[in-house]
């Protein structure tokens, strides 16, 4: 398995933040003081958390300058010393946990341990950001951070800038590693759903149950046929529709008959001809050829 991008990003940003914070903590460049009276114009005094150095453009830097105004006894300096050291120690612990959690030499990383290291590194970024911001807030306040009176000017040093950058990198790297908790939580939820029935499975479709009122039933309909009650068509299992109206009586079929004897005169006129009489007599109920 490839190392996730969030882990790789955290492992790159965190050592950079540690290096910047370490440089900013040890170097005497938190504040630049210049413009002293009765001294050359190019003289600059660098003040840090542990030392003060005097530098002139034409000469080398001289460190270990005496603290005549009580700079090291100021409260922002004391707080910055303690929190910056705490941040460095916490960052080292977070990097150790991250190395064990990411485990690039293994097939599967330890997501829970990597996420825990992200939280530790994010906390170390806060530990370094707080003193840097507080020191910058009182940078020009000579009552809190002592400095010679005007026309001496006070400016931000490079160590303070390195502290800001290192803190931001630690915050970003810690947040990136903390995102490793997402696969770990997803895996635990999947196992919980498979093994324990107490873990309800969250459905992706939201259902809403509505209690609709029951419709009023129509009155019972009785079917009559021939004056007698008949069962419903559904009860008989028939899909036909009941016929509407009343049955009409069908007339019986009738045969054609001619009540008039059309041969009566012929038989009276020629009674002697037996052959004619026998041939012209029609005794059936159907019409004869003479009728047609």
Residue pairs with C-beta under 8 A, 6 or more apart in sequence:
1 107
1 108
1 109
3 102
3 104
3 109
4 109
4 180
4 183
6 176
6 177
6 179
6 180
7 98
7 101
7 102
7 109
7 114
7 176
7 177
7 180
9 172
9 173
9 176
10 98
10 114
10 117
10 118
10 121
10 173
10 174
10 176
10 177
11 98
11 99
11 102
11 173
11 177
12 173
13 169
13 170
13 172
13 173
13 176
14 91
14 94
14 95
14 98
14 121
14 169
14 170
14 173
14 174
14 177
15 95
16 166
16 169
17 91
17 125
17 165
17 166
17 167
17 168
17 169
17 170
17 173
18 88
18 91
18 92
18 95
18 166
18 170
19 166
20 162
20 163
20 165
20 166
20 169
21 84
21 87
21 88
21 91
21 128
21 162
21 163
21 166
21 167
21 170
22 88
23 159
23 162
23 166
24 30
24 84
24 132
24 159
24 160
24 161
24 162
24 163
24 166
25 49
25 84
25 85
25 88
25 159
25 163
26 48
26 50
27 48
27 158
27 159
27 162
28 46
28 47
28 48
28 49
28 50
28 51
28 52
28 53
28 63
28 159
29 46
29 48
29 157
29 158
29 159
29 160
30 47
30 48
30 49
30 80
30 135
30 157
30 159
30 160
31 46
31 47
31 139
31 145
31 147
31 154
31 155
31 156
31 157
31 160
32 44
32 45
32 46
32 47
32 154
32 155
32 156
32 157
33 44
33 45
33 47
33 147
33 148
33 152
33 153
33 154
34 43
34 44
34 45
34 152
34 153
34 155
35 41
35 151
35 152
35 153
36 43
36 45
36 148
36 152
37 151
37 152
40 56
42 56
42 57
42 58
43 54
43 55
43 56
44 54
44 55
44 56
45 52
45 53
45 54
45 55
45 65
46 52
46 53
46 54
46 55
46 61
46 157
47 71
47 157
48 157
48 159
49 77
49 80
49 81
49 84
50 81
51 63
51 64
52 63
52 64
52 65
52 67
52 71
53 61
53 62
53 63
53 64
53 65
54 61
54 62
54 63
54 65
55 61
55 62
67 73
69 146
69 147
69 148
70 146
71 77
71 145
71 146
71 147
74 144
74 145
74 146
75 144
76 131
76 134
76 135
76 138
76 144
76 145
77 135
77 145
79 131
79 134
80 131
80 132
80 134
80 135
83 127
83 128
83 130
83 131
84 127
84 128
84 131
84 163
86 124
86 127
87 124
87 125
87 127
87 128
87 167
87 170
88 124
90 120
90 121
90 123
90 124
90 127
91 121
91 124
91 170
93 120
94 117
94 118
94 120
94 121
94 124
94 174
95 117
95 121
96 117
97 113
97 114
97 116
97 117
97 120
98 114
98 117
98 118
98 121
98 177
100 110
100 113
101 109
101 110
101 111
101 112
101 113
101 114
101 115
101 116
101 117
101 177
101 180
102 109
102 110
102 114
103 109
103 110
109 180
111 180
111 181
111 183
111 184
111 187
112 180
112 181
112 184
114 177
114 180
115 177
115 178
115 179
115 180
115 181
115 184
117 174
117 177
118 173
118 174
118 175
118 176
118 177
118 178
118 179
118 180
118 181
119 174
119 178
120 174
121 170
121 173
121 174
121 177
122 170
122 171
122 174
122 175
122 178
123 174
124 170
124 174
125 167
125 168
125 169
125 170
125 171
125 173
125 174
126 167
126 171
128 163
128 166
128 167
128 170
129 164
129 167
129 168
129 171
131 163
132 160
132 163
132 164
132 167
135 145
135 160
136 156
136 160
138 144
138 145
139 145
139 154
139 156
139 160
140 154
142 149
142 154
147 154
189 199
192 199
193 199
193 201
221 232
222 229
223 229
223 230
223 231
223 232
223 233
223 242
224 230
233 239
233 240
233 241
233 242
255 285
255 286
256 286
256 287
257 285
257 286
258 287
258 291
262 288
262 290
262 291
263 280
263 281
263 282
263 288
263 290
266 276
266 280
267 277
267 280
267 281
270 276
270 277
271 277
280 290
282 288
282 290
